[in-house]
């Protein structure tokens, strides 16, 4: 039996422990923007399932500072928005900031919505800003895990 030199064995051990290449943060940021575009398409199509597909099951959402209690509450809120024939929502984010780990991203942007005021039945408009925290899920899909929106004054 032939002995393996210690230096060779050490080299092989080190090769097995080589670190993964750094993730392409720009490409991951684009994936987040693509996921955001899917949500925007859901709003345009008035498809609540498409919209909800962007949110993680345990997402926490604050709309105008008020927390939405759970996923069912979020879905019901979106369904009620979509019942309003005047309702539209558009939004755009700046390029997301992606963590070096490649599994968390933060997108900040602006939104505009049109709605029917329930008290006056007049058509209203609001604009504001959003902050969305995205997480790369086990299935390889980016989903919103935290969202906060604020209305402009």
C-alpha positions as CSV (number, residue, x, y, z in Angstrom):
1,X,0.0,0.0,0.0
2,X,1.3,3.4,-1.0
3,X,1.3,6.3,1.5
4,X,-0.3,9.6,0.4
5,X,1.9,12.5,1.2
6,X,0.4,14.7,4.0
7,X,0.7,17.9,1.8
8,X,-1.3,16.2,-1.0
9,X,-4.0,15.1,1.5
10,X,-4.1,18.6,3.0
11,X,-4.5,20.2,-0.5
12,X,-7.4,17.8,-1.3
13,X,-9.1,18.7,2.0
14,X,-8.7,22.4,1.2
15,X,-10.1,22.0,-2.3
16,X,-13.2,20.4,-0.8
17,X,-13.7,23.4,1.5
18,X,-13.4,25.9,-1.3
19,X,-16.0,28.7,-0.9
20,X,-18.9,29.1,-3.3
21,X,-18.4,31.9,-5.9
22,X,-20.0,35.2,-4.9
23,X,-23.6,35.6,-6.1
24,X,-24.2,38.0,-9.0
25,X,-26.0,40.7,-7.0
26,X,-27.0,42.7,-10.1
27,X,-28.7,39.7,-11.6
28,X,-30.4,38.9,-8.3
29,X,-31.6,42.5,-8.2
30,X,-33.1,42.1,-11.6
31,X,-34.9,39.0,-10.5
32,X,-36.5,41.0,-7.7
33,X,-37.6,43.7,-10.2
34,X,-39.0,40.9,-12.4
35,X,-41.0,39.5,-9.5
36,X,-42.2,43.1,-8.8
37,X,-43.3,43.2,-12.5
38,X,-45.3,40.0,-11.9
39,X,-47.1,41.7,-9.1
40,X,-47.8,44.8,-11.2
41,X,-49.2,42.6,-14.0
42,X,-51.5,41.0,-11.4
43,X,-52.8,44.4,-10.4
44,X,-53.4,45.3,-14.0
45,X,-55.1,42.0,-14.7
46,X,-57.1,42.3,-11.4
47,X,-55.9,38.8,-10.6
48,X,-55.7,38.4,-6.8
49,X,-54.0,35.0,-7.0
50,X,-51.2,36.5,-9.2
51,X,-50.8,39.3,-6.7
52,X,-50.8,37.0,-3.6
53,X,-48.2,34.7,-5.3
54,X,-45.6,37.4,-4.8
55,X,-46.1,37.4,-1.0
56,X,-44.5,34.8,1.3
57,X,-46.9,32.8,3.5
58,X,-45.7,34.7,6.6
59,X,-45.4,38.1,5.0
60,X,-45.9,41.1,7.3
61,X,-47.5,44.1,5.5
62,X,-48.0,47.6,6.8
63,X,-50.2,49.7,4.5
64,X,-50.2,53.4,5.4
65,X,-48.8,52.4,8.7
66,X,-51.6,50.0,9.7
67,X,-50.7,46.3,9.9
68,X,-52.6,43.8,8.0
69,X,-53.3,41.0,10.4
70,X,-52.4,37.9,8.4
71,X,-52.4,36.4,4.9
72,X,-56.2,36.0,4.8
73,X,-56.6,39.6,5.8
74,X,-54.2,40.7,3.1
75,X,-56.1,38.7,0.5
76,X,-59.4,40.1,1.6
77,X,-58.0,43.6,1.5
78,X,-56.8,43.1,-2.1
79,X,-60.1,41.6,-3.1
80,X,-61.9,44.6,-1.8
81,X,-59.5,47.0,-3.6
82,X,-60.2,45.1,-6.9
83,X,-64.0,45.3,-6.4
84,X,-63.7,49.1,-6.9
85,X,-64.0,49.6,-10.7
86,X,-61.9,52.8,-10.5
87,X,-59.1,51.1,-8.6
88,X,-55.7,51.1,-10.2
89,X,-52.2,50.7,-8.7
90,X,-48.9,51.3,-10.4
91,X,-45.5,51.2,-8.8
92,X,-41.8,51.2,-9.6
93,X,-38.7,50.5,-7.5
94,X,-35.2,51.7,-7.6
95,X,-32.6,49.0,-8.2
96,X,-32.8,46.8,-5.1
97,X,-30.1,46.4,-2.6
98,X,-29.2,42.7,-2.4
99,X,-27.4,41.2,0.6
100,X,-24.0,39.7,-0.1
101,X,-25.5,36.3,0.8
102,X,-27.8,36.7,-2.2
103,X,-31.0,35.7,-0.4
104,X,-32.4,39.0,0.8
105,X,-33.2,42.1,-1.1
106,X,-34.6,45.5,-0.3
107,X,-36.5,47.6,-2.8
108,X,-37.6,51.1,-2.3
109,X,-39.8,53.0,-4.7
110,X,-43.0,54.9,-5.4
111,X,-46.6,54.1,-6.1
112,X,-49.7,55.8,-7.4
113,X,-53.3,54.6,-7.0
114,X,-56.7,55.6,-8.0
115,X,-59.8,54.6,-6.0
116,X,-63.4,55.5,-5.2
117,X,-63.7,57.3,-1.9
118,X,-66.4,55.2,0.0
119,X,-67.7,58.3,1.8
120,X,-68.2,60.6,-1.1
121,X,-68.1,58.2,-4.1
122,X,-65.6,60.6,-5.7
123,X,-62.6,59.3,-7.6
124,X,-59.5,59.9,-5.5
125,X,-55.7,59.6,-6.1
126,X,-52.9,58.9,-3.8
127,X,-49.2,58.6,-4.2
128,X,-46.6,57.4,-1.8
129,X,-43.5,55.3,-1.2
130,X,-42.9,51.7,-0.5
131,X,-40.2,49.6,1.1
132,X,-40.3,45.9,0.3
133,X,-38.0,43.2,1.7
134,X,-37.7,40.2,-0.6
135,X,-36.4,36.8,0.3
136,X,-35.3,34.1,-2.0
137,X,-37.5,31.2,-1.0
138,X,-36.6,27.4,-0.9
139,X,-38.3,27.0,-4.3
140,X,-36.0,29.6,-5.9
141,X,-38.6,32.3,-6.2
142,X,-38.3,35.8,-4.7
143,X,-41.2,36.7,-2.4
144,X,-42.1,39.7,-0.3
145,X,-41.6,39.0,3.4
146,X,-42.0,42.5,4.7
147,X,-43.7,45.6,3.1
148,X,-44.4,49.1,4.3
149,X,-46.1,51.9,2.4
150,X,-46.6,55.5,3.3
151,X,-48.8,58.1,1.6
152,X,-47.4,61.4,0.5
153,X,-48.8,64.4,2.3
